[in-house]
Amino acid sequence: MSRSIWKGPFVEASLLKSTKISRKVWSRRSCILPQFVGCVTQIHNGRFFVRFKITEEMVGHKLGEFASTRKTSSVRKNSLTKRLTKTKKA
């Protein structure tokens, strides 16, 4: 469900006040505005900060979309490499 049009996009007030090019942000729910383009941002994903540069294609999306909170499974990688080594030996 999206936010109603008459309310406008949600942006944390502290993001609008700061004029820094580089910032650390904990507000994953804030929307990316056109005035943020070109800024280098660090988004907190719950464990550490993920650094990226905001581009024009990101405008309108939420900040949290670009900092994944999930970690890739190492179990799948290990089982895949075991299968590949078994097939090479045979």
HTML snippet that shows the backbone in 3Dmol.js (N, CA, C, O; Angstrom):
<script src="https://3Dmol.org/build/3Dmol-min.js"></script>
<div id="view" style="width:600px;height:400px;position:relative"></div>
<script>
const pdb = `
ATOM      1  N   MET A   1       0.842  -1.173   0.000  1.00  0.00           N
ATOM      2  CA  MET A   1       0.000   0.000   0.000  1.00  0.00           C
ATOM      3  C   MET A   1       0.891   1.241   0.000  1.00  0.00           C
ATOM      4  O   MET A   1       1.791   1.359   0.831  1.00  0.00           O
ATOM      5  N   SER A   2       0.651   2.137  -0.900  1.00  0.00           N
ATOM      6  CA  SER A   2       1.495   3.324  -1.017  1.00  0.00           C
ATOM      7  C   SER A   2       0.922   4.487  -0.198  1.00  0.00           C
ATOM      8  O   SER A   2      -0.223   4.456   0.253  1.00  0.00           O
ATOM      9  N   ARG A   3       1.732   5.471  -0.032  1.00  0.00           N
ATOM     10  CA  ARG A   3       1.347   6.660   0.728  1.00  0.00           C
ATOM     11  C   ARG A   3       0.442   7.529  -0.135  1.00  0.00           C
ATOM     12  O   ARG A   3       0.628   7.605  -1.350  1.00  0.00           O
ATOM     13  N   SER A   4      -0.545   8.190   0.489  1.00  0.00           N
ATOM     14  CA  SER A   4      -1.480   9.007  -0.279  1.00  0.00           C
ATOM     15  C   SER A   4      -0.772  10.211  -0.903  1.00  0.00           C
ATOM     16  O   SER A   4       0.200  10.725  -0.348  1.00  0.00           O
ATOM     17  N   ILE A   5      -1.260  10.647  -2.039  1.00  0.00           N
ATOM     18  CA  ILE A   5      -0.622  11.705  -2.813  1.00  0.00           C
ATOM     19  C   ILE A   5      -0.656  13.043  -2.085  1.00  0.00           C
ATOM     20  O   ILE A   5       0.315  13.797  -2.141  1.00  0.00           O
ATOM     21  N   TRP A   6      -1.755  13.352  -1.405  1.00  0.00           N
ATOM     22  CA  TRP A   6      -1.868  14.655  -0.763  1.00  0.00           C
ATOM     23  C   TRP A   6      -0.898  14.810   0.411  1.00  0.00           C
ATOM     24  O   TRP A   6      -0.584  15.937   0.795  1.00  0.00           O
ATOM     25  N   LYS A   7      -0.418  13.708   0.986  1.00  0.00           N
ATOM     26  CA  LYS A   7       0.555  13.795   2.079  1.00  0.00           C
ATOM     27  C   LYS A   7       1.961  14.070   1.565  1.00  0.00           C
ATOM     28  O   LYS A   7       2.745  14.737   2.241  1.00  0.00           O
ATOM     29  N   GLY A   8       2.285  13.578   0.407  1.00  0.00           N
ATOM     30  CA  GLY A   8       3.624  13.745  -0.136  1.00  0.00           C
ATOM     31  C   GLY A   8       4.571  12.685   0.391  1.00  0.00           C
ATOM     32  O   GLY A   8       4.195  11.897   1.259  1.00  0.00           O
ATOM     33  N   PRO A   9       5.803  12.651  -0.123  1.00  0.00           N
ATOM     34  CA  PRO A   9       6.759  11.625   0.307  1.00  0.00           C
ATOM     35  C   PRO A   9       7.253  11.886   1.730  1.00  0.00           C
ATOM     36  O   PRO A   9       7.397  13.037   2.142  1.00  0.00           O
ATOM     37  N   PHE A  10       7.513  10.808   2.480  1.00  0.00           N
ATOM     38  CA  PHE A  10       8.032  10.948   3.837  1.00  0.00           C
ATOM     39  C   PHE A  10       9.546  11.049   3.788  1.00  0.00           C
ATOM     40  O   PHE A  10      10.212  10.215   3.176  1.00  0.00           O
ATOM     41  N   VAL A  11      10.086  12.074   4.435  1.00  0.00           N
ATOM     42  CA  VAL A  11      11.531  12.241   4.555  1.00  0.00           C
ATOM     43  C   VAL A  11      11.803  12.692   5.985  1.00  0.00           C
ATOM     44  O   VAL A  11      11.152  13.604   6.494  1.00  0.00           O
ATOM     45  N   GLU A  12      12.768  12.044   6.623  1.00  0.00           N
ATOM     46  CA  GLU A  12      13.158  12.420   7.982  1.00  0.00           C
ATOM     47  C   GLU A  12      13.626  13.874   7.986  1.00  0.00           C
ATOM     48  O   GLU A  12      14.357  14.298   7.090  1.00  0.00           O
ATOM     49  N   ALA A  13      13.207  14.630   8.988  1.00  0.00           N
ATOM     50  CA  ALA A  13      13.520  16.068   9.058  1.00  0.00           C
ATOM     51  C   ALA A  13      15.026  16.321   9.114  1.00  0.00           C
ATOM     52  O   ALA A  13      15.510  17.313   8.570  1.00  0.00           O
ATOM     53  N   SER A  14      15.762  15.432   9.766  1.00  0.00           N
ATOM     54  CA  SER A  14      17.212  15.632   9.870  1.00  0.00           C
ATOM     55  C   SER A  14      17.905  15.523   8.519  1.00  0.00           C
ATOM     56  O   SER A  14      18.959  16.127   8.319  1.00  0.00           O
ATOM     57  N   LEU A  15      17.333  14.764   7.589  1.00  0.00           N
ATOM     58  CA  LEU A  15      17.920  14.645   6.250  1.00  0.00           C
ATOM     59  C   LEU A  15      17.750  15.931   5.457  1.00  0.00           C
ATOM     60  O   LEU A  15      18.621  16.296   4.667  1.00  0.00           O
ATOM     61  N   LEU A  16      16.643  16.613   5.662  1.00  0.00           N
ATOM     62  CA  LEU A  16      16.400  17.867   4.947  1.00  0.00           C
ATOM     63  C   LEU A  16      17.260  19.002   5.495  1.00  0.00           C
ATOM     64  O   LEU A  16      17.649  19.902   4.751  1.00  0.00           O
ATOM     65  N   LYS A  17      17.555  18.963   6.790  1.00  0.00           N
ATOM     66  CA  LYS A  17      18.350  20.026   7.414  1.00  0.00           C
ATOM     67  C   LYS A  17      19.815  19.966   7.021  1.00  0.00           C
ATOM     68  O   LYS A  17      20.434  20.996   6.752  1.00  0.00           O
ATOM     69  N   SER A  18      20.374  18.755   6.986  1.00  0.00           N
ATOM     70  CA  SER A  18      21.813  18.644   6.736  1.00  0.00           C
ATOM     71  C   SER A  18      22.134  18.893   5.267  1.00  0.00           C
ATOM     72  O   SER A  18      21.395  18.473   4.377  1.00  0.00           O
ATOM     73  N   THR A  19      23.234  19.575   5.031  1.00  0.00           N
ATOM     74  CA  THR A  19      23.658  19.872   3.666  1.00  0.00           C
ATOM     75  C   THR A  19      24.936  19.131   3.316  1.00  0.00           C
ATOM     76  O   THR A  19      25.585  19.446   2.318  1.00  0.00           O
ATOM     77  N   LYS A  20      25.304  18.141   4.138  1.00  0.00           N
ATOM     78  CA  LYS A  20      26.517  17.373   3.892  1.00  0.00           C
ATOM     79  C   LYS A  20      26.369  16.527   2.633  1.00  0.00           C
ATOM     80  O   LYS A  20      25.269  16.106   2.275  1.00  0.00           O
ATOM     81  N   ILE A  21      27.477  16.292   1.980  1.00  0.00           N
ATOM     82  CA  ILE A  21      27.462  15.408   0.822  1.00  0.00           C
ATOM     83  C   ILE A  21      27.499  13.958   1.293  1.00  0.00           C
ATOM     84  O   ILE A  21      26.906  13.085   0.660  1.00  0.00           O
ATOM     85  N   SER A  22      28.182  13.701   2.385  1.00  0.00           N
ATOM     86  CA  SER A  22      28.265  12.355   2.931  1.00  0.00           C
ATOM     87  C   SER A  22      27.531  12.312   4.268  1.00  0.00           C
ATOM     88  O   SER A  22      27.782  13.149   5.135  1.00  0.00           O
ATOM     89  N   ARG A  23      26.625  11.345   4.447  1.00  0.00           N
ATOM     90  CA  ARG A  23      25.861  11.243   5.676  1.00  0.00           C
ATOM     91  C   ARG A  23      25.639   9.804   6.082  1.00  0.00           C
ATOM     92  O   ARG A  23      25.596   8.903   5.245  1.00  0.00           O
ATOM     93  N   LYS A  24      25.498   9.600   7.390  1.00  0.00           N
ATOM     94  CA  LYS A  24      25.094   8.303   7.923  1.00  0.00           C
ATOM     95  C   LYS A  24      23.616   8.403   8.240  1.00  0.00           C
ATOM     96  O   LYS A  24      23.185   9.343   8.907  1.00  0.00           O
ATOM     97  N   VAL A  25      22.829   7.433   7.763  1.00  0.00           N
ATOM     98  CA  VAL A  25      21.380   7.493   7.909  1.00  0.00           C
ATOM     99  C   VAL A  25      20.877   6.206   8.549  1.00  0.00           C
ATOM    100  O   VAL A  25      21.255   5.109   8.136  1.00  0.00           O
ATOM    101  N   TRP A  26      20.024   6.346   9.558  1.00  0.00           N
ATOM    102  CA  TRP A  26      19.377   5.196  10.176  1.00  0.00           C
ATOM    103  C   TRP A  26      17.940   5.065   9.689  1.00  0.00           C
ATOM    104  O   TRP A  26      17.327   4.013   9.871  1.00  0.00           O
ATOM    105  N   SER A  27      17.393   6.102   9.077  1.00  0.00           N
ATOM    106  CA  SER A  27      15.999   6.103   8.623  1.00  0.00           C
ATOM    107  C   SER A  27      15.880   5.431   7.262  1.00  0.00           C
ATOM    108  O   SER A  27      16.059   6.070   6.226  1.00  0.00           O
ATOM    109  N   ARG A  28      15.575   4.132   7.274  1.00  0.00           N
ATOM    110  CA  ARG A  28      15.433   3.372   6.035  1.00  0.00           C
ATOM    111  C   ARG A  28      14.107   3.669   5.333  1.00  0.00           C
ATOM    112  O   ARG A  28      13.953   3.386   4.145  1.00  0.00           O
ATOM    113  N   ARG A  29      13.158   4.235   6.065  1.00  0.00           N
ATOM    114  CA  ARG A  29      11.822   4.477   5.507  1.00  0.00           C
ATOM    115  C   ARG A  29      11.711   5.789   4.753  1.00  0.00           C
ATOM    116  O   ARG A  29      10.686   6.050   4.123  1.00  0.00           O
ATOM    117  N   SER A  30      12.742   6.617   4.803  1.00  0.00           N
ATOM    118  CA  SER A  30      12.712   7.915   4.119  1.00  0.00           C
ATOM    119  C   SER A  30      12.788   7.739   2.607  1.00  0.00           C
ATOM    120  O   SER A  30      13.454   6.836   2.100  1.00  0.00           O
ATOM    121  N   CYS A  31      12.100   8.611   1.911  1.00  0.00           N
ATOM    122  CA  CYS A  31      12.060   8.580   0.452  1.00  0.00           C
ATOM    123  C   CYS A  31      13.232   9.405  -0.101  1.00  0.00           C
ATOM    124  O   CYS A  31      13.648  10.385   0.517  1.00  0.00           O
ATOM    125  N   ILE A  32      13.752   9.012  -1.248  1.00  0.00           N
ATOM    126  CA  ILE A  32      14.858   9.740  -1.875  1.00  0.00           C
ATOM    127  C   ILE A  32      14.282  10.873  -2.725  1.00  0.00           C
ATOM    128  O   ILE A  32      13.443  10.641  -3.595  1.00  0.00           O
ATOM    129  N   LEU A  33      14.734  12.086  -2.468  1.00  0.00           N
ATOM    130  CA  LEU A  33      14.273  13.263  -3.189  1.00  0.00           C
ATOM    131  C   LEU A  33      15.307  13.675  -4.231  1.00  0.00           C
ATOM    132  O   LEU A  33      16.472  13.289  -4.126  1.00  0.00           O
ATOM    133  N   PRO A  34      14.896  14.459  -5.244  1.00  0.00           N
ATOM    134  CA  PRO A  34      15.845  14.894  -6.274  1.00  0.00           C
ATOM    135  C   PRO A  34      17.017  15.715  -5.731  1.00  0.00           C
ATOM    136  O   PRO A  34      18.081  15.746  -6.350  1.00  0.00           O
ATOM    137  N   GLN A  35      16.843  16.372  -4.600  1.00  0.00           N
ATOM    138  CA  GLN A  35      17.941  17.180  -4.051  1.00  0.00           C
ATOM    139  C   GLN A  35      19.033  16.331  -3.410  1.00  0.00           C
ATOM    140  O   GLN A  35      20.094  16.854  -3.070  1.00  0.00           O
ATOM    141  N   PHE A  36      18.793  15.016  -3.236  1.00  0.00           N
ATOM    142  CA  PHE A  36      19.796  14.111  -2.683  1.00  0.00           C
ATOM    143  C   PHE A  36      20.710  13.528  -3.757  1.00  0.00           C
ATOM    144  O   PHE A  36      21.693  12.870  -3.418  1.00  0.00           O
ATOM    145  N   VAL A  37      20.425  13.744  -5.026  1.00  0.00           N
ATOM    146  CA  VAL A  37      21.207  13.153  -6.115  1.00  0.00           C
ATOM    147  C   VAL A  37      22.645  13.654  -6.044  1.00  0.00           C
ATOM    148  O   VAL A  37      22.893  14.853  -5.916  1.00  0.00           O
ATOM    149  N   GLY A  38      23.589  12.718  -6.131  1.00  0.00           N
ATOM    150  CA  GLY A  38      24.996  13.039  -6.077  1.00  0.00           C
ATOM    151  C   GLY A  38      25.603  12.877  -4.698  1.00  0.00           C
ATOM    152  O   GLY A  38      26.825  12.909  -4.552  1.00  0.00           O
ATOM    153  N   CYS A  39      24.764  12.704  -3.681  1.00  0.00           N
ATOM    154  CA  CYS A  39      25.265  12.541  -2.309  1.00  0.00           C
ATOM    155  C   CYS A  39      25.736  11.105  -2.094  1.00  0.00           C
ATOM    156  O   CYS A  39      25.175  10.161  -2.649  1.00  0.00           O
ATOM    157  N   VAL A  40      26.760  10.965  -1.289  1.00  0.00           N
ATOM    158  CA  VAL A  40      27.227   9.650  -0.869  1.00  0.00           C
ATOM    159  C   VAL A  40      26.591   9.385   0.489  1.00  0.00           C
ATOM    160  O   VAL A  40      26.756  10.173   1.419  1.00  0.00           O
ATOM    161  N   THR A  41      25.865   8.276   0.604  1.00  0.00           N
ATOM    162  CA  THR A  41      25.095   7.990   1.799  1.00  0.00           C
ATOM    163  C   THR A  41      25.486   6.652   2.373  1.00  0.00           C
ATOM    164  O   THR A  41      25.842   5.729   1.640  1.00  0.00           O
ATOM    165  N   GLN A  42      25.420   6.548   3.683  1.00  0.00           N
ATOM    166  CA  GLN A  42      25.646   5.284   4.380  1.00  0.00           C
ATOM    167  C   GLN A  42      24.365   4.924   5.105  1.00  0.00           C
ATOM    168  O   GLN A  42      23.950   5.633   6.022  1.00  0.00           O
ATOM    169  N   ILE A  43      23.726   3.818   4.698  1.00  0.00           N
ATOM    170  CA  ILE A  43      22.462   3.378   5.267  1.00  0.00           C
ATOM    171  C   ILE A  43      22.725   2.235   6.232  1.00  0.00           C
ATOM    172  O   ILE A  43      23.479   1.314   5.916  1.00  0.00           O
ATOM    173  N   HIS A  44      22.112   2.289   7.399  1.00  0.00           N
ATOM    174  CA  HIS A  44      22.284   1.239   8.399  1.00  0.00           C
ATOM    175  C   HIS A  44      21.361   0.070   8.051  1.00  0.00           C
ATOM    176  O   HIS A  44      20.160   0.259   7.862  1.00  0.00           O
ATOM    177  N   ASN A  45      21.927  -1.138   7.966  1.00  0.00           N
ATOM    178  CA  ASN A  45      21.109  -2.292   7.625  1.00  0.00           C
ATOM    179  C   ASN A  45      20.800  -3.161   8.838  1.00  0.00           C
ATOM    180  O   ASN A  45      20.326  -4.288   8.689  1.00  0.00           O
ATOM    181  N   GLY A  46      21.064  -2.650  10.031  1.00  0.00           N
ATOM    182  CA  GLY A  46      20.807  -3.384  11.251  1.00  0.00           C
ATOM    183  C   GLY A  46      22.066  -3.894  11.898  1.00  0.00           C
ATOM    184  O   GLY A  46      22.068  -4.220  13.085  1.00  0.00           O
ATOM    185  N   ARG A  47      23.136  -3.969  11.140  1.00  0.00           N
ATOM    186  CA  ARG A  47      24.406  -4.469  11.670  1.00  0.00           C
ATOM    187  C   ARG A  47      25.562  -3.511  11.391  1.00  0.00           C
ATOM    188  O   ARG A  47      26.374  -3.230  12.272  1.00  0.00           O
ATOM    189  N   PHE A  48      25.624  -3.021  10.173  1.00  0.00           N
ATOM    190  CA  PHE A  48      26.665  -2.077   9.793  1.00  0.00           C
ATOM    191  C   PHE A  48      26.108  -1.144   8.723  1.00  0.00           C
ATOM    192  O   PHE A  48      24.963  -1.293   8.297  1.00  0.00           O
ATOM    193  N   PHE A  49      26.914  -0.191   8.294  1.00  0.00           N
ATOM    194  CA  PHE A  49      26.467   0.778   7.301  1.00  0.00           C
ATOM    195  C   PHE A  49      26.887   0.346   5.897  1.00  0.00           C
ATOM    196  O   PHE A  49      28.017  -0.089   5.676  1.00  0.00           O
ATOM    197  N   VAL A  50      25.946   0.475   4.950  1.00  0.00           N
ATOM    198  CA  VAL A  50      26.201   0.169   3.550  1.00  0.00           C
ATOM    199  C   VAL A  50      26.328   1.496   2.815  1.00  0.00           C
ATOM    200  O   VAL A  50      25.433   2.338   2.884  1.00  0.00           O
ATOM    201  N   ARG A  51      27.435   1.680   2.116  1.00  0.00           N
ATOM    202  CA  ARG A  51      27.739   2.955   1.460  1.00  0.00           C
ATOM    203  C   ARG A  51      27.372   2.886  -0.021  1.00  0.00           C
ATOM    204  O   ARG A  51      27.687   1.906  -0.696  1.00  0.00           O
ATOM    205  N   PHE A  52      26.705   3.931  -0.526  1.00  0.00           N
ATOM    206  CA  PHE A  52      26.422   4.029  -1.956  1.00  0.00           C
ATOM    207  C   PHE A  52      26.168   5.483  -2.333  1.00  0.00           C
ATOM    208  O   PHE A  52      25.909   6.332  -1.479  1.00  0.00           O
ATOM    209  N   LYS A  53      26.247   5.746  -3.623  1.00  0.00           N
ATOM    210  CA  LYS A  53      26.020   7.085  -4.151  1.00  0.00           C
ATOM    211  C   LYS A  53      24.619   7.140  -4.745  1.00  0.00           C
ATOM    212  O   LYS A  53      24.214   6.227  -5.464  1.00  0.00           O
ATOM    213  N   ILE A  54      23.890   8.189  -4.456  1.00  0.00           N
ATOM    214  CA  ILE A  54      22.514   8.330  -4.940  1.00  0.00           C
ATOM    215  C   ILE A  54      22.538   8.865  -6.366  1.00  0.00           C
ATOM    216  O   ILE A  54      23.176   9.878  -6.652  1.00  0.00           O
ATOM    217  N   THR A  55      21.831   8.166  -7.261  1.00  0.00           N
ATOM    218  CA  THR A  55      21.743   8.561  -8.667  1.00  0.00           C
ATOM    219  C   THR A  55      20.308   8.972  -9.000  1.00  0.00           C
ATOM    220  O   THR A  55      19.412   8.847  -8.164  1.00  0.00           O
ATOM    221  N   GLU A  56      20.098   9.454 -10.202  1.00  0.00           N
ATOM    222  CA  GLU A  56      18.771   9.912 -10.624  1.00  0.00           C
ATOM    223  C   GLU A  56      17.748   8.783 -10.676  1.00  0.00           C
ATOM    224  O   GLU A  56      16.559   9.018 -10.461  1.00  0.00           O
ATOM    225  N   GLU A  57      18.195   7.562 -10.960  1.00  0.00           N
ATOM    226  CA  GLU A  57      17.276   6.432 -11.059  1.00  0.00           C
ATOM    227  C   GLU A  57      16.689   6.052  -9.699  1.00  0.00           C
ATOM    228  O   GLU A  57      15.650   5.395  -9.637  1.00  0.00           O
ATOM    229  N   MET A  58      17.340   6.458  -8.617  1.00  0.00           N
ATOM    230  CA  MET A  58      16.903   6.102  -7.267  1.00  0.00           C
ATOM    231  C   MET A  58      15.819   7.035  -6.717  1.00  0.00           C
ATOM    232  O   MET A  58      15.202   6.717  -5.700  1.00  0.00           O
ATOM    233  N   VAL A  59      15.577   8.162  -7.359  1.00  0.00           N
ATOM    234  CA  VAL A  59      14.606   9.141  -6.864  1.00  0.00           C
ATOM    235  C   VAL A  59      13.218   8.505  -6.819  1.00  0.00           C
ATOM    236  O   VAL A  59      12.774   7.884  -7.786  1.00  0.00           O
ATOM    237  N   GLY A  60      12.538   8.670  -5.678  1.00  0.00           N
ATOM    238  CA  GLY A  60      11.204   8.107  -5.490  1.00  0.00           C
ATOM    239  C   GLY A  60      11.207   6.793  -4.725  1.00  0.00           C
ATOM    240  O   GLY A  60      10.165   6.370  -4.223  1.00  0.00           O
ATOM    241  N   HIS A  61      12.359   6.142  -4.629  1.00  0.00           N
ATOM    242  CA  HIS A  61      12.461   4.892  -3.883  1.00  0.00           C
ATOM    243  C   HIS A  61      12.790   5.186  -2.424  1.00  0.00           C
ATOM    244  O   HIS A  61      13.136   6.313  -2.070  1.00  0.00           O
ATOM    245  N   LYS A  62      12.679   4.167  -1.588  1.00  0.00           N
ATOM    246  CA  LYS A  62      13.042   4.300  -0.182  1.00  0.00           C
ATOM    247  C   LYS A  62      14.533   4.023  -0.015  1.00  0.00           C
ATOM    248  O   LYS A  62      15.117   3.272  -0.795  1.00  0.00           O
ATOM    249  N   LEU A  63      15.150   4.627   0.999  1.00  0.00           N
ATOM    250  CA  LEU A  63      16.578   4.417   1.249  1.00  0.00           C
ATOM    251  C   LEU A  63      16.864   2.963   1.611  1.00  0.00           C
ATOM    252  O   LEU A  63      17.911   2.435   1.238  1.00  0.00           O
ATOM    253  N   GLY A  64      15.968   2.315   2.319  1.00  0.00           N
ATOM    254  CA  GLY A  64      16.167   0.947   2.768  1.00  0.00           C
ATOM    255  C   GLY A  64      16.220  -0.080   1.654  1.00  0.00           C
ATOM    256  O   GLY A  64      16.698  -1.193   1.872  1.00  0.00           O
ATOM    257  N   GLU A  65      15.747   0.261   0.476  1.00  0.00           N
ATOM    258  CA  GLU A  65      15.760  -0.679  -0.645  1.00  0.00           C
ATOM    259  C   GLU A  65      17.181  -0.975  -1.132  1.00  0.00           C
ATOM    260  O   GLU A  65      17.414  -1.992  -1.786  1.00  0.00           O
ATOM    261  N   PHE A  66      18.115  -0.101  -0.819  1.00  0.00           N
ATOM    262  CA  PHE A  66      19.462  -0.235  -1.347  1.00  0.00           C
ATOM    263  C   PHE A  66      20.460  -0.776  -0.335  1.00  0.00           C
ATOM    264  O   PHE A  66      21.648  -0.893  -0.635  1.00  0.00           O
ATOM    265  N   ALA A  67      19.986  -1.106   0.866  1.00  0.00           N
ATOM    266  CA  ALA A  67      20.835  -1.706   1.895  1.00  0.00           C
ATOM    267  C   ALA A  67      20.159  -2.983   2.366  1.00  0.00           C
ATOM    268  O   ALA A  67      19.300  -2.947   3.247  1.00  0.00           O
ATOM    269  N   SER A  68      20.539  -4.094   1.790  1.00  0.00           N
ATOM    270  CA  SER A  68      19.911  -5.369   2.093  1.00  0.00           C
ATOM    271  C   SER A  68      20.194  -5.793   3.530  1.00  0.00           C
ATOM    272  O   SER A  68      21.316  -5.652   4.017  1.00  0.00           O
ATOM    273  N   THR A  69      19.175  -6.311   4.202  1.00  0.00           N
ATOM    274  CA  THR A  69      19.338  -6.772   5.577  1.00  0.00           C
ATOM    275  C   THR A  69      19.592  -8.269   5.630  1.00  0.00           C
ATOM    276  O   THR A  69      19.861  -8.814   6.701  1.00  0.00           O
ATOM    277  N   ARG A  70      19.510  -8.930   4.504  1.00  0.00           N
ATOM    278  CA  ARG A  70      19.713 -10.378   4.451  1.00  0.00           C
ATOM    279  C   ARG A  70      21.126 -10.693   4.001  1.00  0.00           C
ATOM    280  O   ARG A  70      21.713  -9.971   3.194  1.00  0.00           O
ATOM    281  N   LYS A  71      21.659 -11.770   4.528  1.00  0.00           N
ATOM    282  CA  LYS A  71      22.992 -12.201   4.155  1.00  0.00           C
ATOM    283  C   LYS A  71      22.854 -13.418   3.245  1.00  0.00           C
ATOM    284  O   LYS A  71      21.968 -14.244   3.464  1.00  0.00           O
ATOM    285  N   THR A  72      23.697 -13.546   2.241  1.00  0.00           N
ATOM    286  CA  THR A  72      23.622 -14.697   1.356  1.00  0.00           C
ATOM    287  C   THR A  72      24.030 -15.951   2.123  1.00  0.00           C
ATOM    288  O   THR A  72      24.915 -15.914   2.977  1.00  0.00           O
ATOM    289  N   SER A  73      23.385 -17.028   1.812  1.00  0.00           N
ATOM    290  CA  SER A  73      23.628 -18.280   2.514  1.00  0.00           C
ATOM    291  C   SER A  73      24.931 -18.912   2.059  1.00  0.00           C
ATOM    292  O   SER A  73      25.148 -19.106   0.863  1.00  0.00           O
ATOM    293  N   SER A  74      25.791 -19.230   3.001  1.00  0.00           N
ATOM    294  CA  SER A  74      27.057 -19.872   2.666  1.00  0.00           C
ATOM    295  C   SER A  74      26.880 -21.380   2.525  1.00  0.00           C
ATOM    296  O   SER A  74      27.729 -22.054   1.940  1.00  0.00           O
ATOM    297  N   VAL A  75      25.782 -21.913   3.060  1.00  0.00           N
ATOM    298  CA  VAL A  75      25.525 -23.350   2.968  1.00  0.00           C
ATOM    299  C   VAL A  75      25.298 -23.746   1.513  1.00  0.00           C
ATOM    300  O   VAL A  75      25.803 -24.771   1.058  1.00  0.00           O
ATOM    301  N   ARG A  76      24.551 -22.947   0.800  1.00  0.00           N
ATOM    302  CA  ARG A  76      24.286 -23.248  -0.613  1.00  0.00           C
ATOM    303  C   ARG A  76      25.567 -23.191  -1.426  1.00  0.00           C
ATOM    304  O   ARG A  76      25.775 -24.019  -2.312  1.00  0.00           O
ATOM    305  N   LYS A  77      26.422 -22.227  -1.138  1.00  0.00           N
ATOM    306  CA  LYS A  77      27.673 -22.109  -1.882  1.00  0.00           C
ATOM    307  C   LYS A  77      28.552 -23.338  -1.642  1.00  0.00           C
ATOM    308  O   LYS A  77      29.152 -23.871  -2.576  1.00  0.00           O
ATOM    309  N   ASN A  78      28.624 -23.783  -0.388  1.00  0.00           N
ATOM    310  CA  ASN A  78      29.442 -24.939  -0.058  1.00  0.00           C
ATOM    311  C   ASN A  78      28.918 -26.207  -0.720  1.00  0.00           C
ATOM    312  O   ASN A  78      29.701 -27.001  -1.240  1.00  0.00           O
ATOM    313  N   SER A  79      27.591 -26.408  -0.707  1.00  0.00           N
ATOM    314  CA  SER A  79      27.035 -27.608  -1.316  1.00  0.00           C
ATOM    315  C   SER A  79      27.223 -27.593  -2.834  1.00  0.00           C
ATOM    316  O   SER A  79      27.414 -28.641  -3.452  1.00  0.00           O
ATOM    317  N   LEU A  80      27.167 -26.412  -3.422  1.00  0.00           N
ATOM    318  CA  LEU A  80      27.370 -26.306  -4.871  1.00  0.00           C
ATOM    319  C   LEU A  80      28.811 -26.649  -5.233  1.00  0.00           C
ATOM    320  O   LEU A  80      29.050 -27.360  -6.209  1.00  0.00           O
ATOM    321  N   THR A  81      29.764 -26.156  -4.466  1.00  0.00           N
ATOM    322  CA  THR A  81      31.165 -26.458  -4.768  1.00  0.00           C
ATOM    323  C   THR A  81      31.466 -27.936  -4.540  1.00  0.00           C
ATOM    324  O   THR A  81      32.283 -28.511  -5.259  1.00  0.00           O
ATOM    325  N   LYS A  82      30.824 -28.561  -3.554  1.00  0.00           N
ATOM    326  CA  LYS A  82      31.016 -29.989  -3.326  1.00  0.00           C
ATOM    327  C   LYS A  82      30.490 -30.805  -4.506  1.00  0.00           C
ATOM    328  O   LYS A  82      31.110 -31.777  -4.937  1.00  0.00           O
ATOM    329  N   ARG A  83      29.337 -30.387  -5.013  1.00  0.00           N
ATOM    330  CA  ARG A  83      28.770 -31.097  -6.172  1.00  0.00           C
ATOM    331  C   ARG A  83      29.674 -30.969  -7.389  1.00  0.00           C
ATOM    332  O   ARG A  83      29.879 -31.934  -8.126  1.00  0.00           O
ATOM    333  N   LEU A  84      30.209 -29.776  -7.594  1.00  0.00           N
ATOM    334  CA  LEU A  84      31.075 -29.560  -8.762  1.00  0.00           C
ATOM    335  C   LEU A  84      32.362 -30.371  -8.652  1.00  0.00           C
ATOM    336  O   LEU A  84      32.826 -30.914  -9.655  1.00  0.00           O
ATOM    337  N   THR A  85      32.946 -30.467  -7.470  1.00  0.00           N
ATOM    338  CA  THR A  85      34.177 -31.223  -7.316  1.00  0.00           C
ATOM    339  C   THR A  85      33.924 -32.731  -7.466  1.00  0.00           C
ATOM    340  O   THR A  85      34.788 -33.458  -7.956  1.00  0.00           O
ATOM    341  N   LYS A  86      32.735 -33.202  -7.042  1.00  0.00           N
ATOM    342  CA  LYS A  86      32.404 -34.629  -7.201  1.00  0.00           C
ATOM    343  C   LYS A  86      32.271 -34.989  -8.673  1.00  0.00           C
ATOM    344  O   LYS A  86      32.721 -36.055  -9.095  1.00  0.00           O
ATOM    345  N   THR A  87      31.655 -34.105  -9.459  1.00  0.00           N
ATOM    346  CA  THR A  87      31.454 -34.397 -10.886  1.00  0.00           C
ATOM    347  C   THR A  87      32.788 -34.344 -11.645  1.00  0.00           C
ATOM    348  O   THR A  87      32.970 -35.077 -12.618  1.00  0.00           O
ATOM    349  N   LYS A  88      33.709 -33.496 -11.216  1.00  0.00           N
ATOM    350  CA  LYS A  88      35.005 -33.404 -11.884  1.00  0.00           C
ATOM    351  C   LYS A  88      35.859 -34.638 -11.630  1.00  0.00           C
ATOM    352  O   LYS A  88      36.617 -35.059 -12.504  1.00  0.00           O
ATOM    353  N   LYS A  89      35.739 -35.236 -10.407  1.00  0.00           N
ATOM    354  CA  LYS A  89      36.522 -36.420 -10.074  1.00  0.00           C
ATOM    355  C   LYS A  89      36.047 -37.650 -10.834  1.00  0.00           C
ATOM    356  O   LYS A  89      36.847 -38.519 -11.181  1.00  0.00           O
ATOM    357  N   ALA A  90      34.768 -37.723 -11.087  1.00  0.00           N
ATOM    358  CA  ALA A  90      34.206 -38.922 -11.729  1.00  0.00           C
ATOM    359  C   ALA A  90      34.514 -38.989 -13.193  1.00  0.00           C
ATOM    360  O   ALA A  90      34.110 -39.937 -13.866  1.00  0.00           O
TER     361      ALA A  90
END
`;
const viewer = $3Dmol.createViewer("view");
viewer.addModel(pdb, "pdb");
viewer.setStyle({}, {cartoon: {color: "spectrum"}});
viewer.zoomTo();
viewer.render();
</script>
